[in-house]
Amino acid sequence: MSKESQFQLSDFMPYLLNRAAELTSLDFQRAYKDRYGMLRTEWRVLFHLGRYGDLTAKQICEMSDLHKTKVSRAVSALENRRFLTRSTVPTDRRHETLSLTSQGQSAFVDLQKEALDFNENLMASFSAEEQKVLRQCLEKLIAPR
């Protein structure tokens, strides 16, 4: 039997990782979409601002591995919902600092609690050792090469 005929998509690690990520992301999406009408990228932008404080869109792109177009759209949507504000960087007027409003901070605090609960429930079916190994394996896969 040739190597090509032995290939099974269900055994292909990138496929399995993508399915696991997509299914768990869709499950968590209910928290931010149902409550706040956010899309995945909007949640990620909100999270970065809530967790790290004021940032530029470029910094969010670098930290989150998101494309600048997606971040730009998310920023606009969050600004329209009054979750964030923009202010021009005094030393470089081409850039803007993004800041959460009190409404955005409140949403972040709420969704952060939801994320912690979701993560706890997600990992509950794994033993402590399995959780440790899973985390180590995933961190190894995403480490810079």
Accessible surface in RSA format (square Angstrom, percent):
REM  Atomic radii and reference values for relative SASA: ProtOr
REM  Chains: A
REM  Algorithm: Lee & Richards
REM  Probe-radius: 1.40
REM  Slices: 20
REM RES _ NUM      All-atoms   Total-Side   Main-Chain    Non-polar    All polar
REM                ABS   REL    ABS   REL    ABS   REL    ABS   REL    ABS   REL
RES MET A   1   188.22  97.5 106.19  70.3  82.03 195.3 109.29  92.9  78.93 104.6
RES SER A   2    63.11  53.3  46.18  61.6  16.93  39.0  46.29  98.6  16.83  23.6
RES LYS A   3   174.33  85.0 162.17  99.5  12.16  29.0 107.47  96.7  66.86  71.2
RES GLU A   4   139.26  80.0 122.34  92.6  16.92  40.3  70.40 136.2  68.86  56.2
RES SER A   5    68.29  57.7  39.91  53.3  28.39  65.4  49.61 105.7  18.68  26.2
RES GLN A   6   101.53  56.8  82.57  60.3  18.96  45.2  26.84  57.1  74.69  56.7
RES PHE A   7   114.41  57.2  93.06  57.6  21.35  55.6 101.04  61.3  13.37  38.3
RES GLN A   8    97.50  54.5  93.02  68.0   4.49  10.7  22.11  47.1  75.40  57.2
RES LEU A   9    92.92  51.7  86.79  62.1   6.13  15.4  86.79  61.0   6.13  16.5
RES SER A  10    69.00  58.3  61.35  81.9   7.65  17.6  43.18  92.0  25.82  36.2
RES ASP A  11   105.71  74.1  84.38  84.0  21.34  50.5  28.88  68.0  76.83  76.6
RES PHE A  12    90.08  45.1  85.86  53.2   4.21  11.0  90.05  54.6   0.03   0.1
RES MET A  13   104.74  54.2 101.94  67.5   2.80   6.7  89.63  76.2  15.11  20.0
RES PRO A  14    73.62  53.7  65.97  60.1   7.64  27.8  69.74  57.6   3.88  24.1
RES TYR A  15    68.03  31.8  62.70  35.7   5.34  13.9  42.07  31.6  25.96  32.0
RES LEU A  16    75.79  42.2  72.14  51.6   3.65   9.2  72.48  50.9   3.32   8.9
RES LEU A  17    62.67  34.9  58.59  41.9   4.08  10.3  59.31  41.7   3.36   9.0
RES ASN A  18    95.23  65.7  89.36  86.4   5.87  14.1  21.59  52.0  73.65  71.2
RES ARG A  19   113.59  47.7 111.35  56.8   2.24   5.3  26.65  36.4  86.94  52.7
RES ALA A  20    56.85  52.3  48.25  74.5   8.61  19.6  56.09  79.0   0.76   2.0
RES ALA A  21    56.50  51.9  48.17  74.3   8.33  18.9  55.95  78.8   0.55   1.4
RES GLU A  22    66.67  38.3  65.28  49.4   1.39   3.3  29.50  57.1  37.17  30.4
RES LEU A  23    95.18  53.0  94.00  67.2   1.18   3.0  94.04  66.0   1.14   3.1
RES THR A  24    40.89  29.1  39.97  40.5   0.93   2.2  27.20  36.5  13.70  20.7
RES SER A  25    35.29  29.8  28.37  37.9   6.92  15.9   8.72  18.6  26.57  37.2
RES LEU A  26    74.91  41.7  70.80  50.7   4.10  10.3  70.80  49.7   4.10  11.0
RES ASP A  27    64.62  45.3  58.38  58.1   6.24  14.7   5.87  13.8  58.75  58.6
RES PHE A  28    22.03  11.0  20.95  13.0   1.08   2.8  22.03  13.4   0.00   0.0
RES GLN A  29    33.50  18.7  33.50  24.5   0.00   0.0   1.33   2.8  32.17  24.4
RES ARG A  30   148.86  62.5 145.58  74.2   3.29   7.8  56.87  77.7  92.00  55.8
RES ALA A  31    15.79  14.5   6.76  10.4   9.03  20.5  14.62  20.6   1.17   3.1
RES TYR A  32     2.61   1.2   2.61   1.5   0.00   0.0   0.97   0.7   1.65   2.0
RES LYS A  33   100.28  48.9  94.28  57.8   6.00  14.3  47.82  43.0  52.46  55.9
RES ASP A  34   113.98  79.8  77.69  77.3  36.29  85.8  31.43  74.0  82.55  82.3
RES ARG A  35   118.87  49.9  84.63  43.1  34.24  81.5  36.20  49.5  82.67  50.1
RES TYR A  36    54.89  25.6  41.83  23.8  13.06  34.0  35.21  26.5  19.68  24.3
RES GLY A  37    38.89  48.0   0.00   N/A  38.89  48.0  27.13  74.5  11.75  26.3
RES MET A  38     0.02   0.0   0.00   0.0   0.02   0.0   0.00   0.0   0.02   0.0
RES LEU A  39   101.25  56.4 101.25  72.4   0.00   0.0 101.25  71.1   0.00   0.0
RES ARG A  40    76.89  32.3  74.92  38.2   1.97   4.7  37.96  51.9  38.93  23.6
RES THR A  41    25.62  18.2  24.74  25.1   0.88   2.1   8.11  10.9  17.51  26.5
RES GLU A  42     9.53   5.5   9.53   7.2   0.00   0.0   1.52   2.9   8.01   6.5
RES TRP A  43    29.69  11.9  29.69  14.4   0.00   0.0  14.02   7.5  15.67  25.4
RES ARG A  44    80.89  34.0  80.22  40.9   0.67   1.6  19.72  26.9  61.18  37.1
RES VAL A  45     0.00   0.0   0.00   0.0   0.00   0.0   0.00   0.0   0.00   0.0
RES LEU A  46     0.00   0.0   0.00   0.0   0.00   0.0   0.00   0.0   0.00   0.0
RES PHE A  47    60.96  30.5  60.96  37.8   0.00   0.0  60.96  37.0   0.00   0.0
RES HIS A  48    19.69  10.8  19.69  13.7   0.00   0.0  10.40  10.7   9.29  10.8
RES LEU A  49     5.14   2.9   0.45   0.3   4.68  11.8   0.45   0.3   4.68  12.6
RES GLY A  50    17.92  22.1   0.00   N/A  17.92  22.1   0.21   0.6  17.71  39.7
RES ARG A  51   131.75  55.3 115.62  58.9  16.13  38.4  12.39  16.9 119.36  72.3
RES TYR A  52   110.75  51.7  79.75  45.4  31.00  80.7  48.54  36.5  62.20  76.7
RES GLY A  53    33.02  40.7   0.00   N/A  33.02  40.7  31.87  87.5   1.14   2.6
RES ASP A  54    88.95  62.3  65.65  65.3  23.29  55.1  15.76  37.1  73.19  73.0
RES LEU A  55    16.47   9.2  15.01  10.7   1.46   3.7  16.47  11.6   0.00   0.0
RES THR A  56    25.72  18.3  25.72  26.1   0.00   0.0  22.80  30.6   2.92   4.4
RES ALA A  57    38.32  35.2  36.54  56.4   1.78   4.0  36.54  51.5   1.78   4.7
RES LYS A  58   129.60  63.2 121.68  74.7   7.91  18.8  69.64  62.7  59.95  63.9
RES GLN A  59    78.32  43.8  77.80  56.9   0.52   1.2  20.09  42.8  58.23  44.2
RES ILE A  60     0.00   0.0   0.00   0.0   0.00   0.0   0.00   0.0   0.00   0.0
RES CYS A  61    21.05  15.9  16.89  18.8   4.16   9.8  15.26  38.7   5.79   6.2
RES GLU A  62   115.14  66.1  88.48  66.9  26.66  63.5  50.00  96.7  65.14  53.2
RES MET A  63    84.05  43.5  49.31  32.6  34.74  82.7  53.06  45.1  30.99  41.1
RES SER A  64     6.93   5.9   0.04   0.1   6.89  15.9   4.92  10.5   2.00   2.8
RES ASP A  65   136.46  95.6 102.33 101.9  34.13  80.7  36.41  85.7 100.05  99.8
RES LEU A  66    23.22  12.9  14.53  10.4   8.69  21.8  16.71  11.7   6.51  17.5
RES HIS A  67   112.54  61.5  99.70  69.3  12.84  32.9  77.10  79.5  35.45  41.2
RES LYS A  68   151.49  73.9 145.58  89.3   5.91  14.1  88.81  79.9  62.68  66.8
RES THR A  69    55.64  39.6  51.71  52.4   3.93   9.4  36.38  48.9  19.26  29.1
RES LYS A  70   111.63  54.5 108.94  66.8   2.68   6.4  53.65  48.3  57.97  61.8
RES VAL A  71     0.23   0.2   0.23   0.2   0.00   0.0   0.23   0.2   0.00   0.0
RES SER A  72    60.93  51.5  56.92  76.0   4.01   9.2  25.06  53.4  35.88  50.3
RES ARG A  73   163.35  68.6 154.92  79.0   8.43  20.1  66.91  91.4  96.45  58.5
RES ALA A  74     2.97   2.7   0.54   0.8   2.43   5.5   2.50   3.5   0.48   1.3
RES VAL A  75     3.50   2.3   3.50   3.2   0.00   0.0   3.50   3.0   0.00   0.0
RES SER A  76    44.42  37.5  43.85  58.5   0.57   1.3  25.30  53.9  19.12  26.8
RES ALA A  77    22.86  21.0  17.45  26.9   5.42  12.3  22.17  31.2   0.70   1.8
RES LEU A  78     0.00   0.0   0.00   0.0   0.00   0.0   0.00   0.0   0.00   0.0
RES GLU A  79    63.51  36.5  56.97  43.1   6.54  15.6  18.47  35.7  45.04  36.8
RES ASN A  80   122.58  84.5  93.44  90.3  29.14  70.2  28.98  69.7  93.60  90.5
RES ARG A  81    77.85  32.7  66.37  33.8  11.49  27.3  37.33  51.0  40.52  24.6
RES ARG A  82   173.27  72.8 170.39  86.9   2.88   6.9  48.79  66.7 124.49  75.4
RES PHE A  83     7.50   3.8   7.50   4.6   0.00   0.0   7.50   4.5   0.00   0.0
RES LEU A  84     2.01   1.1   0.00   0.0   2.01   5.1   0.00   0.0   2.01   5.4
RES THR A  85    70.44  50.1  68.97  69.9   1.47   3.5  54.09  72.7  16.35  24.7
RES ARG A  86    86.69  36.4  59.94  30.6  26.75  63.7  15.41  21.1  71.28  43.2
RES SER A  87    63.53  53.7  56.51  75.4   7.01  16.2  47.48 101.1  16.05  22.5
RES THR A  88    58.17  41.4  40.42  41.0  17.75  42.3  12.75  17.1  45.42  68.7
RES VAL A  89    29.02  19.1  28.76  26.0   0.27   0.6  29.02  25.2   0.00   0.0
RES PRO A  90   120.99  88.2  93.48  85.2  27.52 100.0  99.39  82.1  21.60 134.3
RES THR A  91   132.57  94.3  94.36  95.7  38.20  91.0  85.33 114.6  47.23  71.4
RES ASP A  92    37.12  26.0  31.50  31.4   5.62  13.3  21.31  50.2  15.81  15.8
RES ARG A  93   189.21  79.4 166.04  84.6  23.16  55.1  65.15  89.0 124.05  75.2
RES ARG A  94   201.32  84.5 165.37  84.3  35.95  85.6  82.38 112.6 118.94  72.1
RES HIS A  95    68.07  37.2  65.32  45.4   2.75   7.0  40.89  42.1  27.18  31.6
RES GLU A  96    66.54  38.2  60.46  45.7   6.08  14.5  15.23  29.5  51.31  41.9
RES THR A  97    34.14  24.3  33.94  34.4   0.20   0.5  18.82  25.3  15.32  23.2
RES LEU A  98     3.12   1.7   3.12   2.2   0.00   0.0   3.12   2.2   0.00   0.0
RES SER A  99    25.13  21.2  24.91  33.2   0.21   0.5  16.49  35.1   8.64  12.1
RES LEU A 100    31.42  17.5   5.24   3.7  26.18  65.8   5.24   3.7  26.18  70.4
RES THR A 101    33.09  23.5  24.11  24.4   8.98  21.4  33.02  44.4   0.07   0.1
RES SER A 102   100.79  85.2  82.20 109.7  18.59  42.8  54.86 116.8  45.93  64.3
RES GLN A 103    91.22  51.0  84.02  61.4   7.20  17.1  35.92  76.5  55.30  41.9
RES GLY A 104     0.00   0.0   0.00   N/A   0.00   0.0   0.00   0.0   0.00   0.0
RES GLN A 105    77.27  43.2  77.27  56.5   0.00   0.0  39.26  83.6  38.01  28.8
RES SER A 106    71.05  60.0  62.03  82.8   9.02  20.8  29.68  63.2  41.36  58.0
RES ALA A 107     1.46   1.3   0.38   0.6   1.08   2.5   0.74   1.0   0.72   1.9
RES PHE A 108     8.95   4.5   8.95   5.5   0.00   0.0   8.95   5.4   0.00   0.0
RES VAL A 109    86.74  57.1  84.62  76.6   2.12   5.1  84.62  73.5   2.12   5.7
RES ASP A 110    43.90  30.8  38.10  37.9   5.80  13.7  20.60  48.5  23.30  23.2
RES LEU A 111     0.00   0.0   0.00   0.0   0.00   0.0   0.00   0.0   0.00   0.0
RES GLN A 112    63.54  35.5  62.94  46.0   0.60   1.4  10.65  22.7  52.89  40.1
RES LYS A 113   125.06  61.0 122.91  75.4   2.15   5.1  97.17  87.5  27.89  29.7
RES GLU A 114    47.04  27.0  46.16  34.9   0.89   2.1   0.08   0.2  46.97  38.3
RES ALA A 115    28.53  26.2  24.40  37.7   4.13   9.4  25.67  36.2   2.86   7.6
RES LEU A 116   117.82  65.6 113.38  81.1   4.44  11.2 113.77  79.9   4.05  10.9
RES ASP A 117    57.82  40.5  55.88  55.6   1.94   4.6  20.81  49.0  37.01  36.9
RES PHE A 118    54.59  27.3  50.13  31.0   4.46  11.6  53.78  32.6   0.81   2.3
RES ASN A 119    67.56  46.6  67.42  65.2   0.14   0.3  13.42  32.3  54.14  52.3
RES GLU A 120   126.26  72.5 117.08  88.6   9.18  21.9  42.61  82.4  83.65  68.3
RES ASN A 121   112.29  77.4  96.32  93.1  15.97  38.5  25.78  62.0  86.51  83.6
RES LEU A 122    69.77  38.9  57.06  40.8  12.70  31.9  64.69  45.4   5.07  13.7
RES MET A 123    23.73  12.3  23.73  15.7   0.00   0.0  15.04  12.8   8.69  11.5
RES ALA A 124    78.13  71.8  43.72  67.5  34.40  78.3  53.14  74.8  24.99  66.2
RES SER A 125   100.19  84.7  60.75  81.1  39.44  90.9  57.78 123.0  42.41  59.4
RES PHE A 126    78.22  39.1  71.03  44.0   7.19  18.7  72.15  43.7   6.07  17.4
RES SER A 127    60.17  50.8  45.09  60.2  15.08  34.7  52.67 112.2   7.50  10.5
RES ALA A 128    85.76  78.9  69.67 107.5  16.10  36.6  72.82 102.6  12.94  34.3
RES GLU A 129   108.20  62.1 103.98  78.7   4.21  10.0  58.25 112.7  49.94  40.8
RES GLU A 130    90.34  51.9  85.26  64.5   5.07  12.1  33.48  64.7  56.86  46.4
RES GLN A 131    60.31  33.7  59.22  43.3   1.09   2.6   9.84  20.9  50.48  38.3
RES LYS A 132   118.84  58.0 110.34  67.7   8.50  20.2  64.50  58.1  54.34  57.9
RES VAL A 133    68.05  44.8  68.05  61.6   0.00   0.0  68.05  59.1   0.00   0.0
RES LEU A 134    61.59  34.3  58.29  41.7   3.29   8.3  61.32  43.1   0.26   0.7
RES ARG A 135   130.38  54.7 126.82  64.6   3.56   8.5  40.61  55.5  89.77  54.4
RES GLN A 136    95.44  53.4  89.03  65.1   6.41  15.3  37.34  79.5  58.11  44.1
RES CYS A 137    64.75  49.0  61.76  68.9   2.98   7.0  20.44  51.8  44.31  47.8
RES LEU A 138    71.85  40.0  71.82  51.4   0.03   0.1  71.82  50.4   0.03   0.1
RES GLU A 139    92.40  53.1  88.38  66.9   4.02   9.6  35.90  69.4  56.50  46.1
RES LYS A 140   167.83  81.9 152.68  93.7  15.15  36.1 100.81  90.7  67.02  71.4
RES LEU A 141    77.59  43.2  68.76  49.2   8.83  22.2  69.35  48.7   8.24  22.2
RES ILE A 142   142.12  80.9 114.20  85.1  27.92  67.3 120.84  87.0  21.28  57.8
RES ALA A 143    44.97  41.3  36.51  56.3   8.45  19.2  41.25  58.1   3.71   9.8
RES PRO A 144   137.53 100.2 105.52  96.2  32.00 116.3 116.54  96.2  20.98 130.4
RES ARG A 145   234.45  98.4 153.59  78.3  80.86 192.5 106.73 145.9 127.72  77.4
END  Absolute sums over single chains surface
CHAIN  1 A    10477.3       9017.6       1459.7       5801.8       4675.5
END  Absolute sums over all chains
TOTAL         10477.3       9017.6       1459.7       5801.8       4675.5
